[in-house]
């Protein structure tokens, strides 16, 4: 598959920078807060709430200033700290050129090899807005027509069967009547594809062992067509509350939410969308790369195996388990899969690609970066 071209300069030239001048004091304060360690998205939301009088061009320029400074802080730091003005052109070293912490630059170089620059470029641009049409209430074709009536243009996704990619510039997706009616969920197309890989069938019993706020859970419910039993658990109860609200809007009736680890039950399909370093979603948060600490990674790897062990105990013979992460670190992906296979010779990995695993990449597929391994247990 060909590399998707990313052009940060083209994006910057499209921003109405002249509109920023009246809001410069607010922009400078927001940038300062972000560089001090506060999440850029939270800072921006707070700033816009306190300056509701700003025009749309002003809000756009302010957002780009906050996000851009947060993202490019390493490369920008090269300018004020250099005693000698840097030579024209891009920095030679990979980490500075793409504004990456050293540990992340090394990880990208290791995992992407000759495509490292393409991956880093893709991570430095916002991802597309992808939505999943809710087959409990509509079809992809009908939803696209409804969105057009609401002034929003879209194209069918290329990977997931219910996916639409929004092409209208910066629409208020969550304010649309079609959203309030539960006709769709905002969900990366790669995330949608993972739910499809579980191959859920109506009438089955499904366990979502790490449901979170429930994007994949709701996709599984749609595949069940509310015929069957869908069990969802996550230790974060606030996320499960959001899942309950989203499920109600989507018309899901087959869902049972567990506030504690599920009791003994057998399931034909199990999804383990495990907690991970979330490097695959870096383009969703411009400053996340500077707030992630690699010291936390070993604990994540232990937790991933622990969750898989517990989930596997619920898998019926002949059933299917999908292990998924939103990262490209092999220690959380292939290495975890290999260790699970070593511990459990009774499971068999189902091939998802030439190397047996699914790998989705922003620069190749236009999705966030995802990994998946699929297993069945001997009957």
N, C-alpha and C positions, 0 to 999 in steps of 0.2 A: 504494500500500500504506500502511496506517495506521501511525502511529508506535507503537512498543512503549513502554509507559509504564515508567519507572524510578523507584523510590521508595526512596532511601537511608535515609530516616527509618524507614520500615516495617521495613527490614532491621535497623537498629540497635536498635529496640524488641524484636526477637525474640532478642537476645543475652542470655544469663544473666550479666549483669555482676556480680551479687553473688558469683558463684563466683570472681571474679578476685582478691579480697582476699588469700587465703592465698598466692597466687603473685605478689603485687605486686613484690617485689624482682627476681624473674626477668623480669617484664614490663618493668620500668623499664630493666634492663640491655639487654634485647633491643631496646627502642625506641631507646635511646641508640646502640647499634651501627648500627641501620638508618639513623637520622638522620645518622650520621657517614659514610654512603656505602656500607655493606655491603648487598647485595641483601636485601630483606626476607624473601623466601622462604628463602634460605639461613640467615639469622639464626634464623628461626622453627624450621626443621628442626633446627638445632643445639640450640636451647633445649629443644625437646620431647624430643630424645634424652637430654639431661642431666637431665631432670625426668620420667622415665617414670612416677613415682608419681601424677602429676596425673590427676584424674578427667576424664571426657569434657566436662562443662560447663566445667571449668577450662581445658582445652585449647582449647575453642571460644572462650571469652572472651579468652584470651591471644592467640590468632591474630587475632581481630578488633581487639584493642588495637594489636598490632604493625602489621597491615596498614592499619588506619584512620589511625593516626598518620602512617605513611609516606605514604599517599595524600593526606591532607588537610593536609600540613605547611605549605603556603603560606597556606591559610586560617587555620590555627591560629596561625601566626606573627603574624598581624594582631592577635591578642589580647594577647600579652605585649609587643609592640613599640609599641602605640598609647598615646600619652600621655593621650589622652582615651578613655574607654570607647566602643567603637563603638556606633552606634545599633542598636537591635534590628532584626531582619530580615536578609535576605541582603545581602552586599556588592553594590554596584552594578556594579563592573567585572567583566567576563566572566572574566578570568584568575583573580582571587582567589575569585570565587564558586565556580568549579569546581576550584580548586587546580591551576592549570596554569602551567608556565613561559610567559613572554610569547611566545616564538617558536611554541610549540604552540597557544596561544590564537589567535594570528593565523592559523595554518594551518587550524584548525578553522573559524574564522569565514569564511575565504576559501572553503574547500571545501564546507562544509555550508550556508552562507548562512542563510536563515531557520530552518533546522533545527539550527543550531549548538548551542543549549542542549540539545536532545534527544540529539544525538550525545554531547556532553560528559557528560550524565547517564548515558548507557549505558556510557560508558567508565569511569565511577566506580563501577560495580557489577560483581561477578564474573560471568563468562559461564557459561552452562549447561554441564553435562557431556554432551557428545555422543559417541556411539560409532558405529563402522561395523561392521556385521555382515559377517563374512568369508565371502563366497559360495563360497570353496573348501571350507568346512567346514559351513556352515549357511545358513539363510535368516533374514531379519529377523523373520518371524513366530515361527519356532522359537526364535530367540535370545531374543525377548521372553518367551516362555513359560519358557525355562530360567532367565533372570534372576529371574523371579517366584518360581520354586522356590528360588532362592538368597536370596530376601528383598529383591530390588531391583525397584522398579517403573519402568516406562518408557513413553514414547509414541513413535509413529512420527514421524520428522522430516518437515518439509513441503517440503524442497527436494531432498535427495539420496535416491535410492531405497533405499539400504541403511542409512540413518541412524536411530538411536534416541536420544531425549533422556531422560536419567535424571531421574526425578521424586522418588525417595527422597532424603531429606535426608542429605547427606554420607556416602555409602556408601564402603566400602573397595574400590573398583573393581579395583585391581591385586591384591587378595588373593582374588578370586573364582576358583573352579575353572574356570569358563567362560573366564576370561581366560587362565589358564595353559594351557588346551587350545587356545588360538589361535582361539576362536570370534569374537573381536572385537578391534578396536583403538580406543583413545581418540583421537578426531579431530574437530575442529570441523566442523560440517555444511557450512560454506562451503568448507573445504579439500576435503571429499569431493566437492562439486559441481564443483570445478575438474578433478578427475580424470575426472569424467563428461564434461566438455566436450571432452575430447580424442577422445572417441568411438572408443576403442580396440576393435579386433575380434580374436577369437582367430586365431592364426596370424601376426599381424603382427610386425614388428620395431619396438621402441619404444626411444627414448633419453630417459632422465631426466637432464638435464644438470646439475641442482643437487639431488641426491637428499636431502642432509641425512641425518636419521635415518630417513627413508623412509616417512612417513605416506602421501603420495601415490603413492610407488613401489609400496607394497603394494596400494593400491587399483587401480593399473594392472594389477598381476599378477592380481588377482582378475577383472578384466574380460577378461584374456587367457585365463583358466581354465587357466593353465599350458601353453597351446598357442601357441607363438611364442617370441620372444626379447626379453627386457627388459634393457637395458644401463643401469646406474646409475653415475654419477660424482659425486664431491664432493671438494673439496680437503681437507676436514676428515676425516681417517681415523678419528678416534674416533667420529664420527657414522656412518661406514660400518660400523664394527664393531657398533654398535647395530642398524643395518639388517640385518646378517647374522643376528644373534640373533633379531630380530623375524621375519625371513623364514622362519627354520627353524621357529619356533613356529606361524606361519601356514600352513605347508605349501606354501610357494612353491618351485617347482623350475625355473622358467623364467628366473631372475635371474642375470645376470653382473655382478659388482661390479668396477669399474675404480678402481685406486688412482692412476692417471695419466689425463690426458685421453684419451678413447676414440680408438682407432686409426681410420683411414678406414673408414667404414661408412655405409650408407644406411638410413634409417629412414622408415617410413610415418607415424609419429607421434613428435613431440618435445615434451617438456615442459621449459620454462625457468621454474622457480619461483625467481626470482632473489633473491639477497641484497638486502635493502632496509632501510629505516629501522624497519620493524616497528611502525609507529604503529597499524596495524589490530588488534594484539593487546595493546594497552595494558591492557585490563581483566584480562589474565592475570597481570600483574605490577604491583601497586599503586604501586610507586616507580620503575618503568622510565622514566616521563616525566622524572624528575629526573636520570637517568643517561645519557640519550641526548643527544649533542652534535650540533647541526645543522652544525657545521663539517665533520663527516664525510660529509655528504650529497653534495657534488659528486663525491667519489671513488666513492661507490656508483653514481651515475648513469653514470660512465664504465665501471665494471665491468659494469653491466647491459647496456650496448651491446656491450661486448667479448664477453660470454658469448653474447648473441644472434647476433653475427656468426659465432662458432665453431659454434654449434648449427645455424645455417641451412645451413652447408656440408654437413651430414649429411642434409638433408631431400630425399627423393625427389620428383620431379615428381608433382604431384597429391596430395602428402602434406599433413599438417596439423601446424602448430606452434602451441603455446599459450604465450604470455608471461603470467606471473602474478606478482603481488606481494601482500604483506600490509601494504599501506599505502594512505593516501588522498592522498598528495602527488602533484599532477599532474606535477611534474618527473620523478618516477620511473615514472609511469604513461602518461598520454596523450602527454606530450612525448617519452618514449622511443619509443613506438609510431610517432609521426609521423616521428621521425628515422630509424627503421629503414625505414619506407616510402619516405622520400626517397632513402635509399642503395640500396634494392633495389626498383626498379620491377617486377621480375619476380614479386613476391609480391602477393597480394590479401588484404585484410582481410575476414574473414567476419563479418557483423553478429551481435552477441550481444545488442543492445538498440537503442533508438532512436538513440543516438549512436554505435553500433557497438561499444561496449565493455561488459563486465560490471562492475557496481559492486555490491558487497554491503556492507551497513552494519549495525552492531549495533542501532541504534535502529529500523531498518526491517525487518530480516530476522532479528534475533536471533543472527546469526553474528558472527565477527570481521569486520573490514573487509578486503575483498579487491578486487583489480582483475584483469581478464584481457582480453587481446586475442588473437584467433585468426586464423591466416593459412594460406593454401594457396599452393603454388608452381605456376606454370603448367606444364602437362604438355608 
